[in-house]
Amino acid sequence: MSFVQIVCALCARLLFILHSLIAVGRVIFVKHSWYSFLTLLNLPLVIEMVITLKRRRGKDYKWFSPAILLYLISVIPSIWILEDHYYHYDIKDTMNLTRKCQQLDESNISTNPGSQTRGIPHLDKGLLLLNSTCSDAWKLGLHQTLLLTLIIGKWLLPIGIGISKDQLSQLLLIFVGIAADILEFTSETLSEDKVKTNTVLVYTILAVWTWSMLQFPLHVAVINTESSDACQNPPSSSLLSTHKADIWNIIISLFIHDGPFFVVRMVVMCSYGVIHQMLVFFTIKNCLVVTLQLYRLYVIIEEYWTSH
């Protein structure tokens, strides 16, 4: 069993490092070779892997996962650089692409006046358009694989002391729901033309996205759920100790996930006039979750004071 735990812990961290290296490789491809220094961000993860395998036999911690946090530290800077490249220079790149396509069309007409459907310039034009499409695919693909890697990696990591398999399964299901909302948040908001042209708004969305990723190293969503019922706790117990898991869930939802997402989506709709069906739906969804979490907090406090 110990050998299996070591293998799983090793595979999870190697998966993290592999995905981080792919992101760094894409940065080097679109930017410059000196960005290879980003590979050094994997060094803390390697050190953590050695220490964990030696001292804990690969087991993760109960409250917090250092491996996931260090993985996020190693991969998020690369995604920021790519987003800055694709969005900060989006208009200029589009204009350059249009101008090059027009030049190729003019060259094709001048060299082949009797035909506009054949010739090497058409192939070059297709390659330019394909390169633009591949850039969007890479950008979305890195976001998708980042979330999938987090979920699979957490599943592979050996269970920490104090966490049961049932709690781990609950945590993974929570991660899946969080990942879907985070992916929609970045793909829908950053894809709007009015958002692309505003650098401050792009950086704000990326900052909120980065802040929301801090949910994944935390394990407070399912810990001590067996003690969430006030009847199982002595009368002298505090509100936090009685409803620890519920209160942590409310705090994470209000200040890390649904609360910031709701604020950003409202700003995008009200200040920039970006309104479409999916954006409105998810804004209403975030508003409902925030309202229900506040109502849940009110119920918990009321029941606590009633019972005491």
Secondary structure by P-SEA (a helix, b strand, c coil): caaaaaaaaaaaaaaaaaaaaaaaaaaaaacccccccccccaaaaaaaaaaaaacccccccccccaaaaaaaaacaaaaaaaaaaaccaaaaaaaaaaaaaaaaaaaaaaaccccccccaaaaaaaaaaaaaaaaaaaaaaaaaaaaaaaaaaaaaccccccccaaaaaaaaaaaaaaaaaaaaaaaaaaacccccccaaaaaaaaaaaaaaaccccccccccccccccccccccccccccccaaaaaaaaaaacccaaaaaaaaaaaaaccccccaaaaaaaaaaaaaaaaaaaaaaaaaaaaaaac
